[in-house]
Amino acid sequence: MKIAIIRKKYNPYGGAERYLQGLIRQLTEEGHEIHIYANIWPLHETDKTSFHKVPMIGALSILKVWSFTIATWFMMRKESFDIIFGNERVLIQDVYRVADGCHKGWLSVRLKHLGFWRRMSVRLNPLHLSILLLDWLIFTKNRSQILIALSRQGKQEIIRLYNVSPDNIHVIYNGVDLQRFHPRNKQYRDEVRKELGISTKDNLLLFVGTGFERKGLKFLISALPHLKDQDIRLCVVGRGNTSSYRKLARHLGVEELVYFPGAVDGAEKYYGAADILVFPTLYEPFGNVHLEALATGLPVITSSLSGGSEIITPGGDGAVIEDPANPLEIAEKVRDVIKRMNEIDMGMEARKKAEYFTLERTVNELTYIFSKITNK
Protein backbone atom coordinates (compact mmCIF):
# COMPACT_ATOMS: atom_id res chain seq x y z
CA MET A 1 0.00 0.00 0.00
CA LYS A 2 0.97 3.61 -0.52
CA ILE A 3 0.58 5.17 2.94
CA ALA A 4 0.85 8.80 4.08
CA ILE A 5 1.76 9.24 7.75
CA ILE A 6 1.12 12.64 9.34
CA ARG A 7 2.84 13.94 12.47
CA LYS A 8 3.66 17.59 13.13
CA LYS A 9 7.33 17.18 13.95
CA TYR A 10 9.91 14.79 15.25
CA ASN A 11 10.84 15.09 18.90
CA PRO A 12 13.80 12.75 19.54
CA TYR A 13 12.78 12.54 23.19
CA GLY A 14 9.09 11.84 22.61
CA GLY A 15 7.60 8.40 23.07
CA ALA A 16 5.07 8.89 20.24
CA GLU A 17 7.86 9.70 17.81
CA ARG A 18 9.98 6.71 18.91
CA TYR A 19 6.90 4.58 18.33
CA LEU A 20 6.33 5.99 14.85
CA GLN A 21 9.97 5.48 13.88
CA GLY A 22 9.65 1.82 14.75
CA LEU A 23 6.31 1.59 13.00
CA ILE A 24 7.69 3.16 9.81
CA ARG A 25 10.61 0.73 9.80
CA GLN A 26 8.28 -2.21 10.25
CA LEU A 27 5.87 -1.06 7.53
CA THR A 28 8.66 -0.59 5.00
CA GLU A 29 10.12 -4.00 5.85
CA GLU A 30 6.74 -5.47 4.95
CA GLY A 31 6.85 -3.77 1.56
CA HIS A 32 4.61 -0.74 2.00
CA GLU A 33 5.50 2.63 0.46
CA ILE A 34 5.63 5.26 3.20
CA HIS A 35 5.37 9.04 2.81
CA ILE A 36 6.02 11.14 5.94
CA TYR A 37 4.25 14.49 6.11
CA ALA A 38 5.80 16.61 8.86
CA ASN A 39 7.46 19.94 9.42
CA ILE A 40 10.61 18.23 10.74
CA TRP A 41 11.44 14.52 10.48
CA PRO A 42 14.94 13.02 10.29
CA LEU A 43 14.26 10.38 7.65
CA HIS A 44 16.81 8.57 5.51
CA GLU A 45 14.89 8.36 2.24
CA THR A 46 14.84 5.09 0.32
CA ASP A 47 12.78 3.70 -2.54
CA LYS A 48 10.13 2.89 0.10
CA THR A 49 10.20 6.04 2.26
CA SER A 50 9.85 9.73 1.38
CA PHE A 51 9.70 12.90 3.46
CA HIS A 52 7.41 15.82 2.55
CA LYS A 53 7.98 19.03 4.48
CA VAL A 54 4.76 20.64 5.66
CA PRO A 55 5.14 24.42 6.08
CA MET A 56 4.30 25.64 9.55
CA ILE A 57 4.30 29.16 10.97
CA GLY A 58 6.47 29.37 14.08
CA ALA A 59 6.27 31.75 17.03
CA LEU A 60 2.83 31.26 18.63
CA SER A 61 1.58 27.72 19.25
CA ILE A 62 -1.85 28.57 17.88
CA LEU A 63 -0.27 29.57 14.56
CA LYS A 64 1.61 26.28 14.43
CA VAL A 65 -1.63 24.34 14.98
CA TRP A 66 -3.66 26.06 12.28
CA SER A 67 -0.88 26.52 9.71
CA PHE A 68 0.03 22.83 9.89
CA THR A 69 -3.61 21.74 9.72
CA ILE A 70 -4.38 23.94 6.71
CA ALA A 71 -1.15 23.12 4.85
CA THR A 72 -1.69 19.39 5.36
CA TRP A 73 -5.21 19.63 3.96
CA PHE A 74 -3.99 21.27 0.75
CA MET A 75 -1.04 18.90 0.34
CA MET A 76 -3.17 15.79 0.79
CA ARG A 77 -5.66 17.05 -1.80
CA LYS A 78 -2.89 17.13 -4.42
CA GLU A 79 -1.75 13.53 -3.89
CA SER A 80 -3.28 10.08 -4.08
CA PHE A 81 -2.74 7.52 -1.33
CA ASP A 82 -4.30 4.22 -0.39
CA ILE A 83 -4.34 5.35 3.24
CA ILE A 84 -3.82 8.68 4.98
CA PHE A 85 -2.80 7.76 8.51
CA GLY A 86 -3.10 10.74 10.85
CA ASN A 87 -1.19 10.98 14.11
CA GLU A 88 -2.05 14.63 14.53
CA ARG A 89 -5.20 16.76 14.68
CA VAL A 90 -5.74 17.34 10.95
CA LEU A 91 -8.89 17.46 8.87
CA ILE A 92 -8.08 15.03 6.09
CA GLN A 93 -7.26 11.43 7.03
CA ASP A 94 -8.65 7.93 6.61
CA VAL A 95 -7.41 6.61 9.94
CA TYR A 96 -6.71 8.81 12.95
CA ARG A 97 -4.59 7.41 15.75
CA VAL A 98 -5.67 9.41 18.79
CA ALA A 99 -2.11 9.57 20.09
CA ASP A 100 -2.61 12.69 22.23
CA GLY A 101 -6.04 11.78 23.57
CA CYS A 102 -9.05 14.09 23.82
CA HIS A 103 -8.11 17.62 24.80
CA LYS A 104 -11.43 18.02 26.59
CA GLY A 105 -10.54 15.03 28.78
CA TRP A 106 -7.11 16.41 29.67
CA LEU A 107 -8.46 19.89 30.44
CA SER A 108 -11.16 18.51 32.73
CA VAL A 109 -8.43 16.80 34.78
CA ARG A 110 -6.02 19.72 34.67
CA LEU A 111 -8.57 22.30 35.81
CA LYS A 112 -9.13 20.38 39.05
CA HIS A 113 -5.56 21.18 40.10
CA LEU A 114 -5.54 24.91 39.25
CA GLY A 115 -6.62 28.00 41.14
CA PHE A 116 -9.49 30.20 39.95
CA TRP A 117 -7.48 32.64 37.81
CA ARG A 118 -5.39 29.90 36.22
CA ARG A 119 -8.57 28.03 35.40
CA MET A 120 -10.02 31.12 33.73
CA SER A 121 -6.87 31.72 31.68
CA VAL A 122 -6.85 28.11 30.49
CA ARG A 123 -10.55 28.18 29.59
CA LEU A 124 -10.14 31.37 27.53
CA ASN A 125 -6.80 30.50 25.93
CA PRO A 126 -7.21 30.59 22.11
CA LEU A 127 -4.84 27.65 21.73
CA HIS A 128 -6.99 25.38 23.91
CA LEU A 129 -10.15 26.59 22.17
CA SER A 130 -8.58 25.79 18.79
CA ILE A 131 -7.60 22.27 19.83
CA LEU A 132 -11.07 21.66 21.26
CA LEU A 133 -12.57 22.81 17.95
CA LEU A 134 -10.34 20.46 15.96
CA ASP A 135 -11.26 17.55 18.22
CA TRP A 136 -14.95 18.34 17.75
CA LEU A 137 -14.59 18.47 13.97
CA ILE A 138 -12.64 15.21 13.83
CA PHE A 139 -14.85 13.25 16.20
CA THR A 140 -18.30 14.54 15.24
CA LYS A 141 -18.09 15.53 11.56
CA ASN A 142 -16.83 12.21 10.19
CA ARG A 143 -13.47 13.65 9.19
CA SER A 144 -11.93 10.27 9.85
CA GLN A 145 -13.27 6.92 8.70
CA ILE A 146 -11.63 4.97 11.50
CA LEU A 147 -10.34 6.05 14.91
CA ILE A 148 -7.52 4.20 16.66
CA ALA A 149 -7.58 4.43 20.46
CA LEU A 150 -4.46 3.42 22.35
CA SER A 151 -6.40 1.69 25.14
CA ARG A 152 -9.90 0.62 26.15
CA GLN A 153 -9.93 3.62 28.48
CA GLY A 154 -9.18 5.91 25.53
CA LYS A 155 -11.98 4.38 23.50
CA GLN A 156 -14.50 4.90 26.28
CA GLU A 157 -13.41 8.51 26.66
CA ILE A 158 -14.05 9.26 22.96
CA ILE A 159 -17.48 7.61 23.17
CA ARG A 160 -18.36 9.47 26.38
CA LEU A 161 -17.22 12.92 25.26
CA TYR A 162 -18.25 12.85 21.60
CA ASN A 163 -20.86 10.10 21.29
CA VAL A 164 -18.88 8.33 18.55
CA SER A 165 -20.12 4.90 17.51
CA PRO A 166 -18.01 2.16 19.15
CA ASP A 167 -17.86 0.43 15.76
CA ASN A 168 -15.75 3.29 14.40
CA ILE A 169 -13.11 2.99 17.15
CA HIS A 170 -10.51 0.25 17.27
CA VAL A 171 -8.17 -0.30 20.20
CA ILE A 172 -4.58 -0.98 19.18
CA TYR A 173 -2.01 -0.95 21.94
CA ASN A 174 1.44 0.41 21.19
CA GLY A 175 4.32 -1.86 20.31
CA VAL A 176 7.89 -1.61 21.58
CA ASP A 177 11.30 -2.25 20.07
CA LEU A 178 12.23 -5.33 22.09
CA GLN A 179 15.84 -5.22 20.94
CA ARG A 180 16.52 -1.61 21.84
CA PHE A 181 14.72 -1.90 25.19
CA HIS A 182 16.06 -5.10 26.68
CA PRO A 183 17.26 -6.40 30.08
CA ARG A 184 20.81 -6.46 28.72
CA ASN A 185 20.75 -2.67 29.02
CA LYS A 186 21.37 -3.22 32.71
CA GLN A 187 25.00 -3.37 31.65
CA TYR A 188 24.81 0.45 31.77
CA ARG A 189 23.74 0.47 35.42
CA ASP A 190 27.14 1.30 36.90
CA GLU A 191 28.08 3.74 34.12
CA VAL A 192 24.93 5.87 34.35
CA ARG A 193 24.82 5.83 38.14
CA LYS A 194 28.44 6.94 38.27
CA GLU A 195 27.62 9.87 35.95
CA LEU A 196 24.72 10.86 38.22
CA GLY A 197 26.61 10.27 41.46
CA ILE A 198 24.24 7.53 42.63
CA SER A 199 25.30 4.43 44.56
CA THR A 200 24.68 1.07 42.91
CA LYS A 201 22.91 0.06 46.15
CA ASP A 202 20.33 2.87 46.07
CA ASN A 203 16.78 2.18 44.87
CA LEU A 204 16.63 4.33 41.74
CA LEU A 205 13.19 5.47 40.64
CA LEU A 206 12.93 6.61 37.02
CA PHE A 207 10.56 9.19 35.56
CA VAL A 208 10.62 9.59 31.76
CA GLY A 209 8.66 12.09 29.71
CA THR A 210 8.06 15.63 28.60
CA GLY A 211 5.10 17.55 29.99
CA PHE A 212 6.01 17.36 33.67
CA GLU A 213 2.74 18.92 34.87
CA ARG A 214 0.49 16.44 33.09
CA LYS A 215 2.64 13.47 34.01
CA GLY A 216 2.55 14.14 37.73
CA LEU A 217 6.18 14.93 38.52
CA LYS A 218 5.11 17.32 41.27
CA PHE A 219 3.35 14.53 43.14
CA LEU A 220 6.19 12.08 42.68
CA ILE A 221 8.69 14.51 44.20
CA SER A 222 6.22 15.18 47.02
CA ALA A 223 6.23 11.45 47.81
CA LEU A 224 9.99 11.33 48.41
CA PRO A 225 9.93 12.64 52.03
CA HIS A 226 7.83 9.58 52.87
CA LEU A 227 10.48 7.24 51.43
CA LYS A 228 13.67 8.47 53.09
CA ASP A 229 14.15 5.16 54.88
CA GLN A 230 14.17 3.27 51.56
CA ASP A 231 17.47 4.63 50.13
CA ILE A 232 15.48 6.18 47.31
CA ARG A 233 16.85 8.32 44.48
CA LEU A 234 14.81 9.78 41.62
CA CYS A 235 16.09 10.38 38.09
CA VAL A 236 13.94 12.65 35.89
CA VAL A 237 14.61 12.15 32.17
CA GLY A 238 12.86 14.53 29.81
CA ARG A 239 12.72 18.00 28.35
CA GLY A 240 11.06 20.79 30.30
CA ASN A 241 11.48 23.66 32.72
CA THR A 242 12.73 22.12 35.95
CA SER A 243 13.01 25.27 38.10
CA SER A 244 9.71 24.85 39.97
CA TYR A 245 10.43 21.15 40.58
CA ARG A 246 13.92 21.85 41.90
CA LYS A 247 12.39 24.49 44.17
CA LEU A 248 9.80 21.99 45.42
CA ALA A 249 12.51 19.42 46.13
CA ARG A 250 14.48 22.01 48.13
CA HIS A 251 11.37 23.01 50.06
CA LEU A 252 10.68 19.39 50.97
CA GLY A 253 14.28 18.70 51.94
CA VAL A 254 14.85 16.10 49.23
CA GLU A 255 16.90 18.14 46.77
CA GLU A 256 19.86 15.77 47.08
CA LEU A 257 17.63 12.82 46.13
CA VAL A 258 16.48 14.15 42.73
CA TYR A 259 18.57 14.21 39.55
CA PHE A 260 17.67 16.07 36.36
CA PRO A 261 19.82 14.89 33.43
CA GLY A 262 17.27 16.50 31.09
CA ALA A 263 16.50 15.29 27.58
CA VAL A 264 19.00 12.56 26.77
CA ASP A 265 20.08 10.48 23.81
CA GLY A 266 20.03 6.80 24.63
CA ALA A 267 17.09 6.69 27.02
CA GLU A 268 17.49 2.91 27.10
CA LYS A 269 20.64 3.35 29.21
CA TYR A 270 18.65 5.12 31.93
CA TYR A 271 16.05 2.37 31.95
CA GLY A 272 18.94 -0.06 32.38
CA ALA A 273 20.29 1.91 35.36
CA ALA A 274 16.95 2.16 37.20
CA ASP A 275 15.06 -0.20 39.49
CA ILE A 276 11.46 0.98 39.06
CA LEU A 277 9.64 3.25 36.60
CA VAL A 278 7.19 5.55 38.43
CA PHE A 279 4.69 7.39 36.24
CA PRO A 280 1.92 9.06 38.30
CA THR A 281 0.37 10.79 35.31
CA LEU A 282 -2.83 12.84 35.58
CA TYR A 283 -3.78 12.02 31.99
CA GLU A 284 -2.20 9.70 29.43
CA PRO A 285 -3.75 7.83 26.48
CA PHE A 286 -1.12 5.12 26.90
CA GLY A 287 2.52 6.21 27.15
CA ASN A 288 5.34 4.25 25.51
CA VAL A 289 7.34 4.54 28.73
CA HIS A 290 5.26 1.69 30.16
CA LEU A 291 6.38 -0.74 27.47
CA GLU A 292 9.95 0.55 27.31
CA ALA A 293 10.36 -0.03 31.03
CA LEU A 294 8.68 -3.44 31.00
CA ALA A 295 10.81 -4.52 28.03
CA THR A 296 13.95 -3.54 29.96
CA GLY A 297 12.79 -5.64 32.90
CA LEU A 298 11.58 -2.85 35.19
CA PRO A 299 8.44 -3.01 37.30
CA VAL A 300 6.10 -0.15 36.42
CA ILE A 301 4.12 1.95 38.91
CA THR A 302 1.61 3.97 36.94
CA SER A 303 -1.65 5.83 37.36
CA SER A 304 -5.14 4.49 36.81
CA LEU A 305 -5.62 7.61 34.66
CA SER A 306 -3.19 6.19 32.10
CA GLY A 307 -4.29 3.74 29.45
CA GLY A 308 -1.04 1.92 30.15
CA SER A 309 -2.42 0.80 33.52
CA GLU A 310 -4.57 -1.71 31.59
CA ILE A 311 -1.53 -3.88 30.88
CA ILE A 312 -0.03 -3.80 34.40
CA THR A 313 -0.55 -6.74 36.74
CA PRO A 314 -0.40 -5.35 40.31
CA GLY A 315 2.00 -7.40 42.39
CA GLY A 316 3.33 -9.14 39.29
CA ASP A 317 5.02 -6.56 37.07
CA GLY A 318 4.12 -3.34 38.87
CA ALA A 319 1.38 -1.40 40.65
CA VAL A 320 -1.44 1.01 39.85
CA ILE A 321 -2.01 4.30 41.71
CA GLU A 322 -5.68 5.22 42.02
CA ASP A 323 -5.06 8.87 42.93
CA PRO A 324 -1.84 10.15 41.32
CA ALA A 325 -2.22 13.48 43.14
CA ASN A 326 -1.80 11.70 46.49
CA PRO A 327 1.93 11.53 47.43
CA LEU A 328 1.17 9.15 50.31
CA GLU A 329 -0.36 6.61 47.93
CA ILE A 330 2.58 6.94 45.54
CA ALA A 331 4.98 6.29 48.43
CA GLU A 332 2.90 3.31 49.55
CA LYS A 333 3.03 1.76 46.06
CA VAL A 334 6.78 2.27 45.85
CA ARG A 335 7.22 0.54 49.22
CA ASP A 336 4.99 -2.33 48.12
CA VAL A 337 6.91 -2.88 44.88
CA ILE A 338 10.32 -2.76 46.61
CA LYS A 339 9.08 -5.36 49.09
CA ARG A 340 7.61 -7.47 46.31
CA MET A 341 10.86 -7.30 44.31
CA ASN A 342 12.57 -9.05 47.20
CA GLU A 343 10.04 -11.87 46.99
CA ILE A 344 9.69 -12.54 43.24
CA ASP A 345 11.53 -11.65 40.03
CA MET A 346 9.29 -8.77 38.93
CA GLY A 347 11.80 -7.89 36.22
CA MET A 348 11.30 -11.24 34.53
CA GLU A 349 7.52 -10.82 34.76
CA ALA A 350 7.85 -7.34 33.26
CA ARG A 351 9.87 -8.59 30.29
CA LYS A 352 7.42 -11.44 29.67
CA LYS A 353 4.57 -8.93 29.58
CA ALA A 354 6.39 -6.65 27.12
CA GLU A 355 7.16 -9.50 24.72
CA TYR A 356 3.49 -9.64 23.74
CA PHE A 357 3.50 -5.99 22.61
CA THR A 358 5.68 -6.25 19.53
CA LEU A 359 5.83 -3.75 16.69
CA GLU A 360 4.96 -6.62 14.36
CA ARG A 361 1.69 -7.17 16.21
CA THR A 362 0.85 -3.48 16.03
CA VAL A 363 1.59 -3.33 12.30
CA ASN A 364 -0.49 -6.44 11.64
CA GLU A 365 -3.46 -4.92 13.45
CA LEU A 366 -3.06 -1.60 11.63
CA THR A 367 -2.63 -3.09 8.17
CA TYR A 368 -5.69 -5.27 8.74
CA ILE A 369 -7.72 -2.09 9.28
CA PHE A 370 -6.05 -0.42 6.30
CA SER A 371 -6.89 -3.40 4.09
CA LYS A 372 -10.55 -3.29 5.18
CA ILE A 373 -10.71 0.32 3.99
CA THR A 374 -8.85 -0.22 0.71
CA ASN A 375 -9.90 -3.83 0.04
CA LYS A 376 -6.21 -4.66 -0.58
C-alpha positions in Angstrom: 0.0 0.0 0.0 1.0 3.6 -0.5 0.6 5.2 2.9 0.9 8.8 4.1 1.8 9.2 7.7 1.1 12.6 9.3 2.8 13.9 12.5 3.7 17.6 13.1 7.3 17.2 13.9 9.9 14.8 15.2 10.8 15.1 18.9 13.8 12.8 19.5 12.8 12.5 23.2 9.1 11.8 22.6 7.6 8.4 23.1 5.1 8.9 20.2 7.9 9.7 17.8 10.0 6.7 18.9 6.9 4.6 18.3 6.3 6.0 14.9 10.0 5.5 13.9 9.7 1.8 14.7 6.3 1.6 13.0 7.7 3.2 9.8 10.6 0.7 9.8 8.3 -2.2 10.3 5.9 -1.1 7.5 8.7 -0.6 5.0 10.1 -4.0 5.8 6.7 -5.5 5.0 6.8 -3.8 1.6 4.6 -0.7 2.0 5.5 2.6 0.5 5.6 5.3 3.2 5.4 9.0 2.8 6.0 11.1 5.9 4.3 14.5 6.1 5.8 16.6 8.9 7.5 19.9 9.4 10.6 18.2 10.7 11.4 14.5 10.5 14.9 13.0 10.3 14.3 10.4 7.6 16.8 8.6 5.5 14.9 8.4 2.2 14.8 5.1 0.3 12.8 3.7 -2.5 10.1 2.9 0.1 10.2 6.0 2.3 9.9 9.7 1.4 9.7 12.9 3.5 7.4 15.8 2.5 8.0 19.0 4.5 4.8 20.6 5.7 5.1 24.4 6.1 4.3 25.6 9.5 4.3 29.2 11.0 6.5 29.4 14.1 6.3 31.7 17.0 2.8 31.3 18.6 1.6 27.7 19.2 -1.9 28.6 17.9 -0.3 29.6 14.6 1.6 26.3 14.4 -1.6 24.3 15.0 -3.7 26.1 12.3 -0.9 26.5 9.7 0.0 22.8 9.9 -3.6 21.7 9.7 -4.4 23.9 6.7 -1.2 23.1 4.9 -1.7 19.4 5.4 -5.2 19.6 4.0 -4.0 21.3 0.7 -1.0 18.9 0.3 -3.2 15.8 0.8 -5.7 17.1 -1.8 -2.9 17.1 -4.4 -1.7 13.5 -3.9 -3.3 10.1 -4.1 -2.7 7.5 -1.3 -4.3 4.2 -0.4 -4.3 5.4 3.2 -3.8 8.7 5.0 -2.8 7.8 8.5 -3.1 10.7 10.8 -1.2 11.0 14.1 -2.1 14.6 14.5 -5.2 16.8 14.7 -5.7 17.3 10.9 -8.9 17.5 8.9 -8.1 15.0 6.1 -7.3 11.4 7.0 -8.7 7.9 6.6 -7.4 6.6 9.9 -6.7 8.8 13.0 -4.6 7.4 15.7 -5.7 9.4 18.8 -2.1 9.6 20.1 -2.6 12.7 22.2 -6.0 11.8 23.6 -9.1 14.1 23.8 -8.1 17.6 24.8 -11.4 18.0 26.6 -10.5 15.0 28.8 -7.1 16.4 29.7 -8.5 19.9 30.4 -11.2 18.5 32.7 -8.4 16.8 34.8 -6.0 19.7 34.7 -8.6 22.3 35.8 -9.1 20.4 39.1 -5.6 21.2 40.1 -5.5 24.9 39.3 -6.6 28.0 41.1 -9.5 30.2 39.9 -7.5 32.6 37.8 -5.4 29.9 36.2 -8.6 28.0 35.4 -10.0 31.1 33.7 -6.9 31.7 31.7 -6.9 28.1 30.5 -10.5 28.2 29.6 -10.1 31.4 27.5 -6.8 30.5 25.9 -7.2 30.6 22.1 -4.8 27.6 21.7 -7.0 25.4 23.9 -10.2 26.6 22.2 -8.6 25.8 18.8 -7.6 22.3 19.8 -11.1 21.7 21.3 -12.6 22.8 17.9 -10.3 20.5 16.0 -11.3 17.5 18.2 -15.0 18.3 17.8 -14.6 18.5 14.0 -12.6 15.2 13.8 -14.9 13.2 16.2 -18.3 14.5 15.2 -18.1 15.5 11.6 -16.8 12.2 10.2 -13.5 13.6 9.2 -11.9 10.3 9.9 -13.3 6.9 8.7 -11.6 5.0 11.5 -10.3 6.1 14.9 -7.5 4.2 16.7 -7.6 4.4 20.5 -4.5 3.4 22.3 -6.4 1.7 25.1 -9.9 0.6 26.2 -9.9 3.6 28.5 -9.2 5.9 25.5 -12.0 4.4 23.5 -14.5 4.9 26.3 -13.4 8.5 26.7 -14.0 9.3 23.0 -17.5 7.6 23.2 -18.4 9.5 26.4 -17.2 12.9 25.3 -18.3 12.9 21.6 -20.9 10.1 21.3 -18.9 8.3 18.6 -20.1 4.9 17.5 -18.0 2.2 19.2 -17.9 0.4 15.8 -15.8 3.3 14.4 -13.1 3.0 17.1 -10.5 0.2 17.3 -8.2 -0.3 20.2 -4.6 -1.0 19.2 -2.0 -1.0 21.9 1.4 0.4 21.2 4.3 -1.9 20.3 7.9 -1.6 21.6 11.3 -2.2 20.1 12.2 -5.3 22.1 15.8 -5.2 20.9 16.5 -1.6 21.8 14.7 -1.9 25.2 16.1 -5.1 26.7 17.3 -6.4 30.1 20.8 -6.5 28.7 20.8 -2.7 29.0 21.4 -3.2 32.7 25.0 -3.4 31.7 24.8 0.4 31.8 23.7 0.5 35.4 27.1 1.3 36.9 28.1 3.7 34.1 24.9 5.9 34.4 24.8 5.8 38.1 28.4 6.9 38.3 27.6 9.9 36.0 24.7 10.9 38.2 26.6 10.3 41.5 24.2 7.5 42.6 25.3 4.4 44.6 24.7 1.1 42.9 22.9 0.1 46.1 20.3 2.9 46.1 16.8 2.2 44.9 16.6 4.3 41.7 13.2 5.5 40.6 12.9 6.6 37.0 10.6 9.2 35.6 10.6 9.6 31.8 8.7 12.1 29.7 8.1 15.6 28.6 5.1 17.5 30.0 6.0 17.4 33.7 2.7 18.9 34.9 0.5 16.4 33.1 2.6 13.5 34.0 2.6 14.1 37.7 6.2 14.9 38.5 5.1 17.3 41.3 3.4 14.5 43.1 6.2 12.1 42.7 8.7 14.5 44.2 6.2 15.2 47.0 6.2 11.4 47.8 10.0 11.3 48.4 9.9 12.6 52.0 7.8 9.6 52.9 10.5 7.2 51.4 13.7 8.5 53.1 14.1 5.2 54.9 14.2 3.3 51.6 17.5 4.6 50.1 15.5 6.2 47.3 16.8 8.3 44.5 14.8 9.8 41.6 16.1 10.4 38.1 13.9 12.6 35.9 14.6 12.2 32.2 12.9 14.5 29.8 12.7 18.0 28.4 11.1 20.8 30.3 11.5 23.7 32.7 12.7 22.1 36.0 13.0 25.3 38.1 9.7 24.9 40.0 10.4 21.1 40.6 13.9 21.9 41.9 12.4 24.5 44.2 9.8 22.0 45.4 12.5 19.4 46.1 14.5 22.0 48.1 11.4 23.0 50.1 10.7 19.4 51.0 14.3 18.7 51.9 14.9 16.1 49.2 16.9 18.1 46.8 19.9 15.8 47.1 17.6 12.8 46.1 16.5 14.2 42.7 18.6 14.2 39.5 17.7 16.1 36.4 19.8 14.9 33.4 17.3 16.5 31.1 16.5 15.3 27.6 19.0 12.6 26.8 20.1 10.5 23.8 20.0 6.8 24.6 17.1 6.7 27.0 17.5 2.9 27.1 20.6 3.3 29.2 18.6 5.1 31.9 16.0 2.4 32.0 18.9 -0.1 32.4 20.3 1.9 35.4 16.9 2.2 37.2 15.1 -0.2 39.5 11.5 1.0 39.1 9.6 3.2 36.6 7.2 5.5 38.4 4.7 7.4 36.2 1.9 9.1 38.3 0.4 10.8 35.3 -2.8 12.8 35.6 -3.8 12.0 32.0 -2.2 9.7 29.4 -3.7 7.8 26.5 -1.1 5.1 26.9 2.5 6.2 27.2 5.3 4.3 25.5 7.3 4.5 28.7 5.3 1.7 30.2 6.4 -0.7 27.5 10.0 0.5 27.3 10.4 0.0 31.0 8.7 -3.4 31.0 10.8 -4.5 28.0 13.9 -3.5 30.0 12.8 -5.6 32.9 11.6 -2.8 35.2 8.4 -3.0 37.3 6.1 -0.1 36.4 4.1 1.9 38.9 1.6 4.0 36.9 -1.6 5.8 37.4 -5.1 4.5 36.8 -5.6 7.6 34.7 -3.2 6.2 32.1 -4.3 3.7 29.4 -1.0 1.9 30.2 -2.4 0.8 33.5 -4.6 -1.7 31.6 -1.5 -3.9 30.9 0.0 -3.8 34.4 -0.5 -6.7 36.7 -0.4 -5.3 40.3 2.0 -7.4 42.4 3.3 -9.1 39.3 5.0 -6.6 37.1 4.1 -3.3 38.9 1.4 -1.4 40.7 -1.4 1.0 39.9 -2.0 4.3 41.7 -5.7 5.2 42.0 -5.1 8.9 42.9 -1.8 10.1 41.3 -2.2 13.5 43.1 -1.8 11.7 46.5 1.9 11.5 47.4 1.2 9.1 50.3 -0.4 6.6 47.9 2.6 6.9 45.5 5.0 6.3 48.4 2.9 3.3 49.5 3.0 1.8 46.1 6.8 2.3 45.8 7.2 0.5 49.2 5.0 -2.3 48.1 6.9 -2.9 44.9 10.3 -2.8 46.6 9.1 -5.4 49.1 7.6 -7.5 46.3 10.9 -7.3 44.3 12.6 -9.1 47.2 10.0 -11.9 47.0 9.7 -12.5 43.2 11.5 -11.6 40.0 9.3 -8.8 38.9 11.8 -7.9 36.2 11.3 -11.2 34.5 7.5 -10.8 34.8 7.9 -7.3 33.3 9.9 -8.6 30.3 7.4 -11.4 29.7 4.6 -8.9 29.6 6.4 -6.7 27.1 7.2 -9.5 24.7 3.5 -9.6 23.7 3.5 -6.0 22.6 5.7 -6.2 19.5 5.8 -3.8 16.7 5.0 -6.6 14.4 1.7 -7.2 16.2 0.9 -3.5 16.0 1.6 -3.3 12.3 -0.5 -6.4 11.6 -3.5 -4.9 13.4 -3.1 -1.6 11.6 -2.6 -3.1 8.2 -5.7 -5.3 8.7 -7.7 -2.1 9.3 -6.0 -0.4 6.3 -6.9 -3.4 4.1 -10.5 -3.3 5.2 -10.7 0.3 4.0 -8.9 -0.2 0.7 -9.9 -3.8 0.0 -6.2 -4.7 -0.6 
